[in-house]
Amino acid sequence: MLGFLEARQVGLDDPGRLRRAEATRRNHPDVHKYSVETVQWYPHDTGMFTSSSFDKTLKIWDTNTLQPADVFHFEGTVYSHHMSPVATKHCLIAVGTKGPKVQLCDLKSGSCSHILQGHRQEILAVSWSPRYEYILATASADSKVKLWDIRRASGCLITLDQHNGEKSKASSEAANTAHNGRVNGLCFTRDGLHLLTIGTDDRMRLWNSSNGENTLVNYGKVCNESRKGLKFTISHGCSPEFVFVPYGSAIAVYTVYSGELITMLRGHYNTVDCCVFQPNFQELYSGSRDCNILAWVPALREPLPDEDDEAETQKNPAFEDAWSSSDEEG
């Protein structure tokens, strides 16, 4: 079982990191003008990465030169974008904006090649399936979550229904809605068989991605006051699997399939906006409005020679709340 005990601040005072951070500095000529909402590496190599912003642009960056190789412009604020981690037959970037249409930008042609219509309000989150390269999930302020097959003329495969079709138990307004509020977060499990969504109704839901069924896992109240997209993440290589959700200035850690709240990771001093799990090192990275990035590192604990079996059955200390700065670790 994986536990996160200590957080280390990721700073830019290391000279070796300054060049890599150059593109983020405000005086850089190609910097975004407003809040950057999403950043993603090109899935197949690190020679390119993408960023999107409230300045209504999506930028494709050359890692070596730190210059934009291409820029896509949109009519409205860009809330989220995503490239498929498994696609081999297309190079499409799904983009969610203030408009109700999902836009697919083609890296090969440099233009918006597809538009997916069906939502009624802004698109707050988008995510490609890690299992099927043509399947896309989108979340909107209209309380709906849709699954799309971009090869189909009609596009939409399923509109998720929190009531699983039991219309007698749902009002007409709540029918075919995933949440009773804005849906601003999406995350597939690593095998692509399930989809997690989060909404401003303070609920998180787990869905079967093949048939759209609400699995009815109860995570309790998941506080979500964000008016934009909320970036949360799922572990990989852990048993059980965990979901890490920004929760005010902390990060709530739940088990994905049972809904148990394991712990709250505390270390930030302001609202946490995003977190990303790095499976190679089993580390979690979180970004906050306190202008800090924290790396949550697994706490490895060697058993003491005089510990008996009874001590081993006690609560894993890796889940106890603690935080130490890099200065204290030195």
N, C-alpha and C positions, 0 to 999 in steps of 0.2 A: 504494500500500500504506500502511495506517495504522499508525503506531507511537505508543507512549505512553512519553514520556521523563520528564516531570516531574509531580510530585504537589503539589497545593495543598490545604492544610487548610481545610475549611469550618467556620468558627467561628460563635459566636453573640454575638460582642462588637460587631457592627455594630448600632446602635440600630434601624435599619430592619428588622432581622430578628427583633427581640425579640418583637414582637407575633405574628408568624407562628409563633414557637417557644413561645408561651404554653401551648398545649395539651399540650405535652410535659413541662412542669415538674411536679415531684412534688406541689406544693401546689395544683395545679389541682383543683377539686372533681370533675371528670369523668375524671381521669387513670386509666389502667389500673393495676391493683394489682400485677401481675407483668410479666414480660418480654413486650414487644411483638414478635411474630414476623413480622407482615406489615403493610405499609401500601401502599395503592394509591389513586391518583386515580380518580375516576369517569371512564370512558374518553371521554365525550363533552363534558365541560367541567370547569373547575376549581372549580366551586361546591360540590363535595362530594368527600370522600375517605373511605376506610374503613380501619379498623385492627382487628387481632385479637391476642389475647394468651393467655398461660398462665393468666389469671384466668377463662378459660372464656367470654369474651364476644367478640362482633364488634360494633364500634361504627360507626355511620354519622354522619359529622361534617358540619356546615354550615361551610364555609370562612369565611364572612363573620362568623359569630358565635362560631366555635370552640366550639360546643356540640353535643352529640350529638343528631341528629334522630331516631335510633332505636337500640336496643340489642337484639341477639339473644343469648340465654343458652343455653349448652350444658351437658351433663352432664359432659363431660371437657375436658381441656386442648385449646386450639385451636392446631394446628401451622401451618396455612396456609389462606389463602383467595384467591379470584381471581374477577374479573369479566371477562366476555368483551370483548375490544377491538373486536369487529365486530358484536355482537348488535344487531338492530333490532326483533326480535319477542319478546324476553324480557328481563327485568331480574333474572336469577338470579345469585346469588353462590354459588360452590361452596366448601364449607368442609370441611377435613380435621381431624378431632379424634382424641382418644385412643381413641374407639370405632371399630369396623370399618366403620361405615356412612358413606358420603359424603352430606352434607346440602346441599341447595340451598335457599337463602333468597331469597324473592321481595321485592324492594324495593317493588313496587307494593302488595302485600297486607300486608307486614310480618310474614310468617310463613314457616316452613319448609315449602315446598310439595311437595318431592320428597325421597325417600331412595333412594340407590343401594346395593344390597346385592350382595356378592360377595367382598370382601376378608375376611380372617380376623383381621387385627390393625389397629393404629392407622394412620390415613392421614396420611402425613408431608408430602405435596406434592400440589397440584392445579394444573391449568393448562388453560384453554380454548384450543381451536385458534384461531389468528389467521386461518384460512381459512374455516372452517365454524362458524357460531354455535351449532350444537347438539352439537358434538363436544367431549368433555371427556376429559382424561388424568388418571389418579390413580396415585400411588405409595404403597406400603405397607411396613410392617415385615415383612409376610409374604413379602417378596422378589418380589412381583408388581407389574406395571404393567398397568393396564387402560385401554382406550379405550371410551368410552361414547357412544351416541347417545341423548340424554335424551328423544327423542320415542318411542322404542321401549319396549314394555311390558317386555321382558326387560332392556333397558338396555345390557348389555355387548356391545360389538361384537367386540373382540379382547382376549385376554390374551397379552401379548408373551412370546415364548419365545426365550431366548438361543441355543438350539440349532436354531432354525428347523425344528422338527418332527422332527429326526433323533433319535428316542428311543433308538435303539441306542447312541448316543454319550453319552447322559445317564442318570444314575441316576434312579430313580423319584422321589426327593426333589427333584431339580433340574428335573424336567419342568415346562414351562409357567411357569418363573420367569425374570425379566428379569436378576436378579443373584443371586449366592451370598451374600446378606446383606441387610440392610435397605436399601430403596430410599428415599432421602430427598431427591432432587432431580429436577426435571423442567423442561425448557425446549424449546419449539418453535422451529424456525428461523422467520425472519420471514415466509416464504412458506407456512408451515404444512405443507410437504411432508415434513419430517423432524422427529423428536423425539429430543432428547438426554436420557439418564437417567444418574444417578450413584448409586452404592451404597457401603455400608460394606465391600464386597469390594475396595475400592480400584480400581474399574473405572468407566469412563465408556463408554456405548454409544450409537451412532447408529442410529436405526430409521427405516424407511420408514413414514410414518404412514398410508398408504393400505392397505397389506397387512400391516403389522406385522412385516416382515422385518428381522432384524438385519443391518445392512450390513457388519458385521465390520471396521469401521475400528478400528485399534489405536492407542489414545492412551497406551499404556504404563501404568505404575502412577500412579493419581491418588489421592493420599493423602486419605482422608476418615474422620476420627475423630468426626464430629459425631453426637450422639445425638438430634438433632432435625432439622428441615428445613434443607437447605443451599440458599441462594439464589445461583444462578449465572446468567449472562446471555450473550447472543449479540449480536455487532455487527450493524449495519445500514448499508448504503451503502459497505461496504468490499469490496475484492477482493484476496485471498480473504476469506471471512467468518471471524471469530475467535470463540472461546468463552472466556470469562473465568471461572475457577473458583477460589474461595477455597481456599488450600493452606497451612494453618498460618497464619503471620503474613504470608504473601505471597499473590499472585494469579498463578496459572498461566495463560498465554495459549497456546491451541492453535488450529491451523487446523481448522475444523469437518470438512471432507471428506477431508483427508489424515491428520489426527491428529498433525501435527508440533507439538512443543513449541517455540514461538517464543521465549519469554522468561519470566522470573519478575519480576513487579512488586513491589518492596520499598519499604516506607515506613512500614508499621504496626509497632507494638511488641508486639502481642498477636494472638490468633487473629482472623482475618477471618471474619465470619459471612455477609456478603451483598455483592453487587455488582450494579449496575444500569447499563445502557448508555443514554445519551441521544443519539439519532440526529441531532437538529437541530444539535447542537454537536459531534458526534463525540467526546463525553466519556464517561468511565467514572467512576462514583461507588462507593466502597467504604466499608463500615462495619465497625468492629472492636471487640473487647472492650477496647481501649485507650481507648475513649470518643471516638475521633476519626472524622470522616468526611473522606475524601480524594477530591479531584477530580483524575482523571488526564487531563491535557490533551495533545492531539496536539502533538508537537514539529515546528514548521515550520522548515525549514532552507533558507536561500537559498544557492545554489551560489556559490562564490567565483570571481572572474574567471579566476584562473590554474589552476583545476582542469581536469584533462584527462579524457579518456574513461575511462582506466583507473581513476581515482579513483571515477567514477560507478558502476563495476561492483562496488565493494566493498560490504561489508555496510551496510545502511541504519542510520545511527547512531540512528534513532528507536527501535530495539530494544535499544540498549545500556542496561544497568541504571544508573539515576541517579535521585536524588531531591533536591529542593531545597524548603526551606520558604518560606512567603510572606515571611518576614523577609529571606531572602537575595535574593528577587526584587525587593524594593522599591528 
